[in-house]
């Protein structure tokens, strides 16, 4: 899976001076152990997770009382508890700086731009905290937000966290049903929304949606002024007010931080919901903070004053990951809207002007930039950019190569993978390891990641289930409305006893890295041979004729046949020659078993709001099964293109 030479190598100076090496030396001295290299450090970190996470706490200067015990009930993953005596406040750990330096920089396409200082962020959080308390909101209450990725959203989240309220958000492009399917389950005490938003250069009004959703949620609404008329929208609601009106009577003062247990709920995130009602996944303040600090400080090298960017919406866990960058003193560079409006250079313009140190995005975005012929290294000054991260779906080997050929030849590329379930990463970048084409650099410190076969035996150089064999801090507290934990257990522990099974199809590489081959529940199984869909995408999406593809396994003649749907470049039609070219590419680049029985042209491919293609929903449509929650999709109408395929002959 790798090239003959690495795409990137750290220098000896960078290895010796980075934060991950410093943490290894601290642990070796503090616990009197021999940790000569990273591999020995990683092994020690999973065998001694209590001491390791305690060292992370101390090294990152976490504000709070750590307590004496670092880990209890470790024999049973579901019952394990980190720092059971600790008290802290998540917001206090993010509001670490003061002054007139930039805390938040915002762009809404080319329509809106502004920035907030650390002092402005702090004062806004103070006023919002007072406003929330005046509304009767307190510890454990839920605040739901349908908001763009803008500074006001960050401030509202921090105000909620400061008082122990639980935050949950989605993006304003969600449909009415999608909003209610999520927030209706958690009974919020307050619903926050924008008045309108920009997308692809056009104003998108949300007034009608809000007026339909608000009565069904049955709580007050706070409208944030962005792209429309916040006062008019608030006035049209039974119990509505603008953010300005809610906070105008309060003067900024010291934020009062509620000290809470390590496991106190911070966020409720939602599964995609494409196979039923979205699961409400509850994450703890302490687990989220420690895991993000570890990933930011040590795996990503984020430090004071760094410009941190991630292209994300508030409905994707990468927004939560981005927000935590404040805890490392980073300036968050926020963007809302289409990454191709007004042109495909908009994010690179932003990166060059603000001198990003870290640029985070999705594999689909990198592929789209490559196929559009955009080469930022020729047109933009990215001299400050040292790390590019990619997630959302597996980054193809061609995507890896393009980053170095078309974006920046000396940047570290960190393909990362984890998800909503853990609000963080299982496998990610490593600043002291090489980057090999097509490979994630390795597992996270403190995480006992492995790849198992169906019988629960470790695999090396073969594909299997991605598992985590020992407890970790960012495991969910549980699911909302799951009092006996049955849904939680079924989601992660049903496959292997007392082992977290993540649902990814993965493979160790010879370099100690990993390749993610897609979701294991979407794994193809023709003739009993397991095939990851990413293996097929990596081949067909190299072809200029193919814009993107989606692949499923269709029940056929007492077996499973592979069906590949392709969206072609503008003006092209699938003919016999192109179909042969696609199949030949797959046969040579992957194997004869990967070759689809059918290749079918479609005009659109359904995807979630965060841009992930939905193989399971397409598979259900092809088999004539009901897709239970189309509201989870950005383009649900695309599913209609796949109806009737079950009757196609070979």
N, C-alpha and C positions, 0 to 999 in steps of 0.2 A: 504493500500500500504506500510505500514511500519512494521518494526520488533517491538517486545515488548520493547526493549531497544535501545537507540541510539548506533550507531557504534562508535561515537566519541563525546566527550564533551570538550569544552574549560575549562580551569581552571579559577578560580576567578582572579588569578594574571594576566593571559593573557587577560582576558576581561577588567580589569581595566587599563592595560598598552598599549592596542593596539590603532592603529591610528583611527579606526572607533569610539571608545569610546571617544577619544580626540576630534574628530570633533563634536560629539554630544555635548560635554561640551562647546566647543567654540561657537556653534550656540546658545545654551541655554543662555549663558552669553551675547553674542553679540546682540542678538535680544530680550533678556529679555522674554524668553518663558520657560515653564516648560516641560522638555523632560526627564522624569524619566527612560525611557527604549528605546530599539531599535524600537519597534513598534510605539511608539509615535513619535520618530525621523523620521521614514520613512513617516508616515502620514504628519508630518509637512513639510518634504522635497518636497512632491508633491503638497501640498497646497500653498507653498511659494517657488516656483522653482527659481525665480529670486534671492532672498536672499540666497537660498541654494547654487546655482551654483556660486554665488559671493564668498561665504565662501570657496568653493572648490578651486576657483582661488587663493584666498589669502593664504589658508593653504598650498597649494602646491607650492607657490612662483612662479607662472607663470610669465615669463618675457614678458613684453609688457605693453601697456596702456589699462586699463580696460574700461575707460569711465564712464559716469554717469549712463546711463540706463542699466539695466540688462536683461529686457525682454519687448518686444513690440508685439502688434497684437496677444495677447494670445488667443483671442476668436476663432480664426480660425487656426487650427493646421498647415495647409499648409503654412500660411502666418506668423506664429510666428517667431520672430528673437531674439536670445539671443545676448547680448552685441553688439548692433548695432553701437556703437561708438568706439569699441575696435580696437586696432591695435597690431599685434603680428607677430612673425615668428615661425613656427613649428620647423624648424631645430635648431634655437637658444635655444629652450626649451629642445632639446634632447642632444645637445652638452654642457652639464652642468658641465662636469668635465675636468680636465687637469691632466697631469702626466703620469707616466709609469705603472700605474695599468692597469689591463685588462679591456678593454671595450668590446671586441669581442673575443670569442674563437670558433674555427671552426674545425669540423671533416667532411670529405667527405668519409663516410664508414671507411674502414681501410686503405685507399689509401693516404689521404692527411690530414694533421693537422697543424694548425698554430694559432697564436693569435695576436691581435692588441691591443696596448695600447690606452689610450684616446688621447695621443698626436699624435699617428700615424693616428688614425681615423680623428682627426681634420685636420691634414696636408693634408691627402688624399682628404677630402671634399674641402679644399681650392683650391687645384690644379684642381680638377674636376670642381668646380664652374668657375674658370678662363677658363678652356677648353670649357665648355658649352657656356660661353659668347662669346668666340672666334668663335664658330660655329654659332653665331647669335641667340641663344636661349634666351628667355626672359620670363617675367611674362605672365602666361596664356598659354604658349606653352606646348605641351604634349611631355613627354619622355616615351617611351615604352621599357620594358625590358623583355626578355625571358632568365631568369637567375636561377641558383641554389641559395639555401639559404646560401650565403657566405658573408664575410665581404665587398667585393667590391660592392655587391648589396645594402647593407645598406648605404655605402658611396655615391653611385650614387643617391639614393633616397634623402639623406640629402642635397646633392649639388643642386638637383632640387628644393627641398623645400626652400632652403635658398634664392633663387632668384624668387620664386613665380611661377615656372614651375609646371606642373601637372604630377604626377607620376602614371604609370600603369604597372603592371607586371603580368607575368605568368611563369610557370615552363617550362624547356626546353623539357619536354616529350610531350608537346602539338604538335599535328600534324599541318601541313601547313595550312589546312583549319581553324583549331581552332584558330591559331595565327591571321590569316587574318580576321576572323569573329569578333575578338575582336579589335585588333589594327587598322584594316582598317576603322573602324567606327570613330575613334578619330583623324586620320590624324597626326601622331606624327612628331615632328621636328627632332627626333633622335631615332634610334632603337639600343638598347644595347643587346648583346648576349654573351654567352660563346662560346668557341671553341668546347667543348665536355663536357661530364659529366659521372660520375660513377653511375651505378645502378646494384645492385645485383652482385657486383664484376666484372662487364663487362663494358668496355669503350663504351659509346654511342656517336657516332659522329653526329653533327648537321649541318655539312657543306652544304650538299645538300639542306637541308630544308632552311637554311639561304639564300643560293643563289637563291632559288625560291621565298622566301618571300620578300626579300629586294627590288627588282625592283617594286613589287606591292605596297609596302608601300611608295616608292618614296622619301625616306629620307636617310641621311647618316647612316652608321652603325659603332658602336664602339664594338670591340671584346675584351672580357676579357679573359686573359690567365688562364686556369684552368686545363683541362685534355688532351688537344690536342695540336694543333699548331695554335696559335692565329695569328701569322704573315702570315702564308700561307692562312688562311681563309680570313683575311682582304685584302690581295693582290689579291685574286680572285674576289673581289667585285668591282663594278664600283666606289663606293664612300665609301670605308672602311678604317678603321684605328684601330690599337690596342689601348687599354686604356693607355698602356705605351707610345705609340707614341703621343697620344693626350695630355698627361699631362707633357711630358718630358721637355718642354721649360718653364714651370712655376715653380717658387719657392713658397713654402708655405708662406702664410702671413695671416693676420687676415681675417677671413671669413666675408664677407659683407652681412648682413641680411636685406632683403627687408621687411619693415614693411607693413603688409597687413591687410585688414578687417578680422574680426572673421570668416565671411562666405566665404572667398576666397577659391576656390577649391584647394584641396591638392591631393586627390587620385581619380582615376576612377577605380572602381571595377566592376566585371562582374557577372551577374547571370550565372547559370550553362549552360543555353542555350540548355537544352535537349528538350524543347518544341518549339524552334524557335531560332532566332538570339539572342545572349546574350544581356541583357539590360545593358547599360553603366551607372552605378550608381555613381554619383558625390558626394564626401564627402568633408566637409569643414575642414580647418586647425584647427580652434578654437573648433569646435564641437568634432572632433576626439581627440584632445589633452585633453580637459577637461574630456570627457567620459573615456578615457583610464587612465588618472591620478586618477580619482575616483575609477575605478575598480582595478587598480594596488595598489595604496597606502592604500585604506580603505577596500576594499573587499578582497584583496589578501595579504595585509601586506607587499608589496614589498618595500624595503628600500635600502639605500646606501650600495653598495658592495654585495648585494645578487646575487647569481648565478641563472639566470632565463633561463629556457629551455622550448621550445615548439617544438614538432615534427610537422613541417609544411613545405609546399612548398610556393614559391612566388606567386602561383596562388590561395591561400586561404587567407581569411581575417585574419586568426590567425597570418600570417606573419606580417601584419601591426600592429596587437595588440602586438606582441612580440617586434617589433622595438621600440615601444613607451616606453618600459621598461627602455631605456636609460634616459628618463626624470626623473626617480626616482633614478638615479645613479646606477642602476643594471648592472651587467656584463651579456651580452647576450651570451648564449651558443647555437651556431648554428650547425645544422646537415643537411647534404644533402645525399640522397640515400635511400636505403632500410633499414628499421629498423631491418631486419633479415639477414644482410650481415656484417660480415661473419657468424654471428650466432645470435640467438635470444637474446643473452645477450649484444649485442653491445651498446644499449642505457643505460643499467644498468651499464655497465663498465664505460661509459662516466659519468654517474651520480655520481658514487662512486669516480672516480678519481678527478673530478672537484668539488665535494661536492655541488651538486645542492641544493638550498633551495626550488625551485618550479619546478615541472616536469609536463609539459602540453602535452597532447596527445589526441587521439581519442578513443571513446568507442570501436571501432573495434580493435584497437591495444590492449587494455586491455583484450578484449575477446580472441584475438589470443594468447596472452601470457598465459592466463589461460588454453586454450585448448592445448597448447604446453607443459604444465607441468612445465613451468618456475616459480620458486619461489624466487624472488630476496632477500627476507629477510633472506634466508638461505645462500646465496652466496655473498652478497654485503654489504658493509658498507654504509648505507643510513641514518646515524645518523643526518646529517644536513638537510635532507629532511623533510619539515614541511607541504607542500601543494602539492597535486596532483590535477590537473584539467583535466576534460574530456569533450569533445564536439564532434561535427560532426554528431552525431546521439544519440538518448536516450541511456543512460547507463542502462543496465538491473540490476535488484536487485542482480543477481548472480555476475555481474561485481562489484557492490558495495562491496559485501561480500568478493570477491577475493582480492580486494585491501587491506583489513584488515587482511585476512588470508594468502595471498601469497606475499604481497609487504611490507607493514609496518603497524603494529597494532596501532600506535599512531599518524598517519598522518591525517591531515584534507583532506577529499576528497570533492572537489567542482565540481559537475556536473554543467556545464554552457550551456546556450542556448541563441542565438540571431541570428547573421549572417551577411552576406554580406550587407544586406539592411541597417543595422545600424552600421556597422563596429565595433560592440561591443556586449554586452549582455543585454537582458531584465531580465533574471533570472540567478542567479549565487551563488557563495559561500558567506558565512557570518561568520567571525571569532568569533562571540560571540553567535552563535546558534549551537545546536546539529546537527550532521549528522545522518539522518535516512535512512535506507535501501531503495533504489529505488527513493529517493526524492531529488530534487534540493532544496537548503536551503531557497531560497526566492528571491523576486524581488530586483532589484538594487535601491539604493537610488536615489531619484529624478525622478523615473519612475513610472507612474500611471498605472501599469500593472493590468489586470483583465482577467477573463474568462467569456465569454458571450454566451448565447444561440442564436439561429437563429433570435430571435425577439429583440436582443439587451438588454437582461436582465441578470444581474450578476448571476453566478452559483457558488455554494459552494458544493463540494463533488460530482459534476457531470462533465462530459466531455463537453467541448465547445471550442469556438474560443479564442485564445490568442489575446488580444487587449491591446493597450495603449491609454488611454483616454485623455491625455494631452501632449502638445508638449515637446520635449526634445532636447538637443543641437546636438546630432549626427544623427538627421533626415537628409536624403540626401539634398544637395542643389537642386538636381533635377536629371533628366536623360540627358545624352548628346544627342544632336539632337532631343530634345523634347521641342521646343520653347514655346508652349502654355501649357506645363505641363500635357497634356492629358494622356500620358503613365504613368506618375508618379501617377496621381490621380486614374487611373484604377488599378494600382498595389496595392495600400494601402488603398484607401478611398472609393472604389466603394461599398464594402459590407455594411459598416455602415457610415452614414453621419458624417463627421468631427471627425472620430475615426480611428486610425491606426489599421488595421487588419493585423496581421503578417503572417497568413497562417499556424499556428501551432495548433494542436489539444491538448488541455491541461486540467489540473484538479488541483484545490486547494486540499491540504491535511489537515488533522486535526491539523497538527503542523504549519500551515501557510506556508508550502513549496509548491512546484509544481511538477507535473509529466507531462512530455511531451510525448504524445502518437503518435508522428509522424506528418508529414505534413498533414494539413487538406484537401488539394486538392488530397491527396492520401488516404483519409479516406474511409474505406469500408462501404457499406450501405445495407447489405442484409436484406430484409424485412423491410426496413425503419429504422433500428437500426444502429446508427453510431458506428463504431469500429475503433480504431486506430491500425495501422499495428504493432506498437511497442509492443502492448499487446500480439500479436501472437509470435513475435520474442523472447520476454522475456521467453516464454515457450519452444519453440522448440530448442532454442540455449542452453538450459540447458542439452540437450541430447548429450552424447558423440558421438553418431552416426552422428549428424548434425553439419557440419562445419559452415554453414551460410544459410540464407534463404531470400527469397523475396516473398512478398505477394501482390496480386492485387485483385480488384473487377472486375469480368467479366460480362458484360451484358448477361443475360441468361433467356429465357422463361419469358419475361416481368418483370424481377427482376434482382438482382445482386447476383452472387454466388462468394464465396471466393475460390481463387485458390492459393495454396501454392507451390512454387518451392523450392527445397532443394538441396544444394550441400553437399554430404555426405563425411564422413571421408574416407581416402584412402582405396581402396579395397572393399568398401561396395556397395551393390546394394539395391535399394528400393524393398522390397517384401511386401506381405500381412501383415506379422507380424510387420514389422517396421512401415508400414503405420498406422496400428492400434495403435501402441505405440505412434506415433506422435499425432494422433487425440485424444487419451485418455489423453495425457499430456495437450493438449490445453483445452479439455473439463473440466478437473478437475482444472487446474491452472487458467483458464480464465472463460469461460462459454460455454454452448452448442452452442450459437450463433457464437462463434469465430471459431468453428470447420470448416475447409475448406471442400468444396465439392470435390475438387480434390487435391491430393498431387502428385507432379511430380518431378522426379529427373532430375537435370541438372548438367552439368560439370563446369559451370562458371556462375557468376552473374555479370551483367554489373554495372559499377560504374563510377562516375566522377573522375577527376584527383585528387580531394581531398579525395577520398575514400568513398563517399556517394553512396549508392545503388540508382538506378534510377527506382523507381516504375512506374512513369508516362510513361517513355519510354517503359518499358516492357508492360504496359497496352495498349499502342498504337499498339505495334507489335502484341499482342494477338488479338486485334480487327481489324487487317489488315490496320491500319492507318500508314501513313508515319511518321517516326521519322525525324524531320527536321534538326537536328544538331548533327549527330553522332560524329563529331570531338570534342564535349565536353566530350566524354567518354574516359576513360583510355583503355578500352577493347571493342570497338564497335562491334567486331566480335561476342561477346557473345550474342548480340541481336538475331542473327540468330537461336539460340537454342529455341527461344520462338515462332517462326513463325509456324503457323498451329495449335496452341493450341485452337484457337477459334472453330475449328471443332470437338474437342474432345467431346465425349458423356459422360453423367453422369454415 
